[in-house]
Amino acid sequence: MSYEDGWAAINLEMPKRIPRTEYSADGHWDLIKAVTGIDVRVESSDEVKSEAQVAFMRAWNYCFFWSTLIGRAEFGETYTDMGHAEYAAGGVDRRDTVFCPFKEPEEVLDFDPWEVLGEKNGRELTYRFGAHYQANCQTHSFGVNMTGIYVTLISGLIDLFGWDMLLLAAGMDQEGFGALANRYASWIQQYFDALAEADVPVVMIHDDIVWATGPIFRPTWYREYVFPNYRKYLAPLLESGKKVMFCSDGNFNEFVDDIADAGVHGFVFEPLTDLAFVVEKYGQTHVIVGNADTRVLLSGTREQIRAEVERCVSLGRGCPGFFMAVGNHIPPNTPIENALYYNQVYEELCWR
């Protein structure tokens, strides 16, 4: 009943079971082996890994599969590589390359994505979105699938310029940086327009607009340059009847109302954003995905893990669109016994 429960929640129809999703647990090979019995490890073939991942997701009853298509690759060679620390099992994602094509903040402020990145073929983009969604459906036929856009606005600027150049430019000239944000938004709009034409019922719009402590820039700056563009992005998606999920890392309590006003149907967030606040204001009108804290799974006791699941379930139980999830991922260094106990408590408490 994974798909049925997930689809009911997306449509605010209150399934009898609280549906769930997780992030990164499908790369925790020791956990997957413990759950499925499949002998899978870092060095296993892609075929074995894929088989084991699907078996694991079925066993843990995933109802919702987070996915986006449009990321940094759309920028070609015009991007900043800030490297990557070890996260995945075996450290296979570590990347020590660091470079930035922009040498001065003035170059950032003068950047024109239409001139550098060019116009895209709308029909080709629509086809890509549809093909990505169908591929996801084939892989995860037992849950709600989607496609979407990762580099919506702030995340796009981060990938283009890197944190150093981005912050220097924003600090030097916030109005000029806002004009740059508008230029980028007008360029990425072509992706939203194409996505609206794709035969896809649910879309994920991702934008890391804040830090762990809250806004990166002054809130007034967001309300002048970010959220008006969100409303433009979402207009064709909403007109086409799609369900729009919004996701950001960090603490975006300051902007929950702004994001809701832009027209999204759901929020996906980390524990840094206040679940109780979102439930109180939007628990009956929006999809809510999250938001157990992975730090409790990493180092907490069984009592603490149970309390964390109970916190989320007690808040979300009365919300028709609530999905349980560890909001900031289940990384491969999570103790297996803690992850298994987390799932045990979820399964015990998930029935309404």
Secondary structure, DSSP 8 states (H G I E B T S, - for coil): -HHHHHHHHHTT---SB--B--SSGGG-HHHHHHHH-----TTS-HHHHHHHHHHHHHHTTB-B-----BSGGGGTT---B--B---SGGGTT-B---B-S--SHHHHHH--HHHHT----HHHHHHHHHHHHHHHHHH-TTSB--EEES-SSHHHHHHHHHHHHHHHHHHH-HHHHHHHHHHHHHHHHHHHHHHHHSS-SEEEEE---EETTEESS-HHHHHHHTHHHHHHHHHHHHHTT-EEEEEESS--GGGHHHHHHHT-SEEEE-TTS-HHHHHHHHTTTSEEE--B-HHHHHH--HHHHHHHHHHHHHHHTT-TTEEB-BTT---TTS-HHHHHHHHHHHHHH-B-
